[in-house]
Amino acid sequence: MGKQTVEALIEGGKATAAPPLGPALGPLGVNIGQIIADINCRFL
């Protein structure tokens, strides 16, 4: 599987697994919780 990009506009530090991220990331088979945590830590 090659590299895939998901584009979404999320306010820094407030990402959740709810739409738009959860439904976009779910079919990719990635660890959604870890991605959400990474986004929130980087963009506080």
N, CA, C and O atoms as a Tinker XYZ file with bonds, in Angstrom:
   176  protein
     1  N      0.842000   -1.176000    0.000000    73     2
     2  CA     0.000000    0.000000    0.000000    64     1     3
     3  C      0.889000    1.241000    0.000000    63     2     4     5
     4  O      1.808000    1.351000    0.811000    81     3
     5  N      0.621000    2.149000   -0.886000    73     3     6
     6  CA     1.391000    3.379000   -0.976000    64     5     7
     7  C      0.936000    4.409000    0.039000    63     6     8     9
     8  O      0.014000    4.178000    0.822000    81     7
     9  N      1.586000    5.516000    0.008000    73     7    10
    10  CA     1.261000    6.612000    0.911000    64     9    11
    11  C     -0.069000    7.242000    0.505000    63    10    12    13
    12  O     -0.315000    7.492000   -0.675000    81    11
    13  N     -0.923000    7.494000    1.499000    73    11    14
    14  CA    -2.212000    8.121000    1.245000    64    13    15
    15  C     -2.326000    9.392000    2.068000    63    14    16    17
    16  O     -1.750000    9.492000    3.152000    81    15
    17  N     -3.059000   10.351000    1.558000    73    15    18
    18  CA    -3.250000   11.622000    2.231000    64    17    19
    19  C     -4.732000   11.832000    2.512000    63    18    20    21
    20  O     -5.582000   11.594000    1.654000    81    19
    21  N     -5.025000   12.281000    3.726000    73    19    22
    22  CA    -6.384000   12.645000    4.101000    64    21    23
    23  C     -6.345000   14.115000    4.463000    63    22    24    25
    24  O     -5.585000   14.521000    5.341000    81    23
    25  N     -7.157000   14.913000    3.794000    73    23    26
    26  CA    -7.196000   16.346000    4.074000    64    25    27
    27  C     -8.457000   16.680000    4.853000    63    26    28    29
    28  O     -9.562000   16.303000    4.465000    81    27
    29  N     -8.272000   17.400000    5.966000    73    27    30
    30  CA    -9.401000   17.842000    6.780000    64    29    31
    31  C     -8.981000   19.100000    7.521000    63    30    32    33
    32  O     -7.814000   19.255000    7.881000    81    31
    33  N     -9.905000   19.971000    7.743000    73    31    34
    34  CA    -9.652000   21.203000    8.483000    64    33    35
    35  C    -10.101000   20.983000    9.923000    63    34    36    37
    36  O    -11.292000   20.852000   10.205000    81    35
    37  N     -9.119000   20.945000   10.834000    73    35    38
    38  CA    -9.377000   20.661000   12.244000    64    37    39
    39  C     -8.721000   21.751000   13.078000    63    38    40    41
    40  O     -7.589000   22.146000   12.799000    81    39
    41  N     -9.422000   22.245000   14.101000    73    39    42
    42  CA    -8.842000   23.244000   14.993000    64    41    43
    43  C     -7.780000   22.568000   15.857000    63    42    44    45
    44  O     -8.015000   21.490000   16.404000    81    43
    45  N     -6.616000   23.196000   15.979000    73    43    46
    46  CA    -5.494000   22.630000   16.707000    64    45    47
    47  C     -5.839000   22.250000   18.134000    63    46    48    49
    48  O     -6.446000   23.036000   18.862000    81    47
    49  N     -5.456000   21.054000   18.534000    73    47    50
    50  CA    -5.688000   20.574000   19.881000    64    49    51
    51  C     -7.090000   20.057000   20.127000    63    50    52    53
    52  O     -7.392000   19.613000   21.235000    81    51
    53  N     -7.956000   20.101000   19.123000    73    51    54
    54  CA    -9.348000   19.695000   19.313000    64    53    55
    55  C     -9.774000   18.576000   18.359000    63    54    56    57
    56  O    -10.963000   18.411000   18.089000    81    55
    57  N     -8.819000   17.820000   17.856000    73    55    58
    58  CA    -9.155000   16.717000   16.952000    64    57    59
    59  C     -9.816000   15.592000   17.741000    63    58    60    61
    60  O     -9.411000   15.291000   18.864000    81    59
    61  N    -10.831000   14.974000   17.151000    73    59    62
    62  CA   -11.508000   13.824000   17.755000    64    61    63
    63  C    -11.715000   12.772000   16.673000    63    62    64    65
    64  O    -11.494000   13.028000   15.489000    81    63
    65  N    -12.140000   11.597000   17.091000    73    63    66
    66  CA   -12.399000   10.528000   16.134000    64    65    67
    67  C    -13.760000   10.690000   15.459000    63    66    68    69
    68  O    -14.147000    9.873000   14.624000    81    67
    69  N    -14.473000   11.733000   15.819000    73    67    70
    70  CA   -15.764000   12.024000   15.186000    64    69    71
    71  C    -15.505000   12.576000   13.784000    63    70    72    73
    72  O    -14.359000   12.867000   13.440000    81    71
    73  N    -16.544000   12.723000   12.977000    73    71    74
    74  CA   -16.352000   13.308000   11.644000    64    73    75
    75  C    -15.694000   14.677000   11.743000    63    74    76    77
    76  O    -16.024000   15.435000   12.655000    81    75
    77  N    -14.810000   15.014000   10.875000    73    75    78
    78  CA   -14.504000   14.369000    9.613000    64    77    79
    79  C    -13.365000   13.354000    9.677000    63    78    80    81
    80  O    -13.181000   12.601000    8.721000    81    79
    81  N    -12.597000   13.304000   10.759000    73    79    82
    82  CA   -11.413000   12.434000   10.771000    64    81    83
    83  C    -11.728000   10.949000   10.897000    63    82    84    85
    84  O    -11.201000   10.150000   10.123000    81    83
    85  N    -12.556000   10.564000   11.831000    73    83    86
    86  CA   -12.842000    9.144000   12.051000    64    85    87
    87  C    -13.290000    8.422000   10.796000    63    86    88    89
    88  O    -12.695000    7.409000   10.430000    81    87
    89  N    -14.330000    8.918000   10.123000    73    87    90
    90  CA   -14.782000    8.236000    8.904000    64    89    91
    91  C    -13.751000    8.255000    7.775000    63    90    92    93
    92  O    -13.730000    7.350000    6.940000    81    91
    93  N    -12.908000    9.268000    7.745000    73    91    94
    94  CA   -11.884000    9.342000    6.697000    64    93    95
    95  C    -10.742000    8.372000    6.974000    63    94    96    97
    96  O    -10.177000    7.797000    6.044000    81    95
    97  N    -10.397000    8.187000    8.250000    73    95    98
    98  CA    -9.259000    7.332000    8.607000    64    97    99
    99  C     -9.647000    5.865000    8.778000    63    98   100   101
   100  O     -8.814000    4.985000    8.558000    81    99
   101  N    -10.869000    5.585000    9.158000    73    99   102
   102  CA   -11.317000    4.218000    9.422000    64   101   103
   103  C    -11.023000    3.234000    8.307000    63   102   104   105
   104  O    -10.441000    2.181000    8.568000    81   103
   105  N    -11.403000    3.534000    7.079000    73   103   106
   106  CA   -11.170000    2.583000    5.983000    64   105   107
   107  C     -9.690000    2.350000    5.666000    63   106   108   109
   108  O     -9.350000    1.399000    4.962000    81   107
   109  N     -8.819000    3.205000    6.178000    73   107   110
   110  CA    -7.393000    3.052000    5.888000    64   109   111
   111  C     -6.719000    2.021000    6.789000    63   110   112   113
   112  O     -5.594000    1.604000    6.511000    81   111
   113  N     -7.389000    1.603000    7.866000    73   111   114
   114  CA    -6.830000    0.593000    8.754000    64   113   115
   115  C     -5.705000    1.097000    9.634000    63   114   116   117
   116  O     -4.848000    0.315000   10.045000    81   115
   117  N     -5.688000    2.387000    9.930000    73   115   118
   118  CA    -4.648000    2.968000   10.776000    64   117   119
   119  C     -5.148000    3.075000   12.209000    63   118   120   121
   120  O     -6.341000    2.916000   12.465000    81   119
   121  N     -4.247000    3.344000   13.139000    73   119   122
   122  CA    -4.600000    3.532000   14.544000    64   121   123
   123  C     -5.140000    4.949000   14.711000    63   122   124   125
   124  O     -4.371000    5.898000   14.861000    81   123
   125  N     -6.453000    5.088000   14.684000    73   123   126
   126  CA    -7.087000    6.404000   14.724000    64   125   127
   127  C     -6.755000    7.134000   16.026000    63   126   128   129
   128  O     -6.482000    8.334000   16.010000    81   127
   129  N     -6.778000    6.425000   17.140000    73   127   130
   130  CA    -6.474000    7.049000   18.435000    64   129   131
   131  C     -5.087000    7.656000   18.471000    63   130   132   133
   132  O     -4.901000    8.750000   19.004000    81   131
   133  N     -4.112000    6.962000   17.912000    73   131   134
   134  CA    -2.742000    7.472000   17.903000    64   133   135
   135  C     -2.623000    8.686000   16.995000    63   134   136   137
   136  O     -1.923000    9.640000   17.336000    81   135
   137  N     -3.276000    8.672000   15.870000    73   135   138
   138  CA    -3.225000    9.807000   14.953000    64   137   139
   139  C     -3.872000   11.031000   15.592000    63   138   140   141
   140  O     -3.342000   12.137000   15.486000    81   139
   141  N     -5.012000   10.843000   16.254000    73   139   142
   142  CA    -5.689000   11.950000   16.940000    64   141   143
   143  C     -4.783000   12.524000   18.025000    63   142   144   145
   144  O     -4.659000   13.742000   18.155000    81   143
   145  N     -4.151000   11.649000   18.803000    73   143   146
   146  CA    -3.245000   12.106000   19.862000    64   145   147
   147  C     -2.069000   12.883000   19.281000    63   146   148   149
   148  O     -1.672000   13.906000   19.839000    81   147
   149  N     -1.506000   12.414000   18.170000    73   147   150
   150  CA    -0.386000   13.112000   17.525000    64   149   151
   151  C     -0.808000   14.497000   17.038000    63   150   152   153
   152  O     -0.078000   15.471000   17.224000    81   151
   153  N     -1.970000   14.586000   16.422000    73   151   154
   154  CA    -2.460000   15.882000   15.934000    64   153   155
   155  C     -2.638000   16.842000   17.110000    63   154   156   157
   156  O     -2.202000   17.991000   17.042000    81   155
   157  N     -3.273000   16.380000   18.184000    73   155   158
   158  CA    -3.536000   17.258000   19.315000    64   157   159
   159  C     -2.266000   17.697000   20.023000    63   158   160   161
   160  O     -2.202000   18.822000   20.518000    81   159
   161  N     -1.255000   16.840000   20.086000    73   159   162
   162  CA     0.015000   17.209000   20.736000    64   161   163
   163  C      0.810000   18.213000   19.900000    63   162   164   165
   164  O      1.446000   19.114000   20.448000    81   163
   165  N      0.774000   18.063000   18.617000    73   163   166
   166  CA     1.581000   18.931000   17.734000    64   165   167
   167  C      0.999000   20.316000   17.562000    63   166   168   169
   168  O      1.747000   21.274000   17.365000    81   167
   169  N     -0.292000   20.448000   17.629000    73   167   170
   170  CA    -0.932000   21.708000   17.251000    64   169   171
   171  C     -1.704000   22.347000   18.404000    63   170   172   173
   172  O     -2.817000   22.835000   18.211000    81   171
   173  N     -1.125000   22.345000   19.583000    73   171   174
   174  CA    -1.779000   23.006000   20.715000    64   173   175
   175  C     -1.580000   24.488000   20.671000    63   174   176
   176  O     -2.064000   25.202000   21.549000    81   175
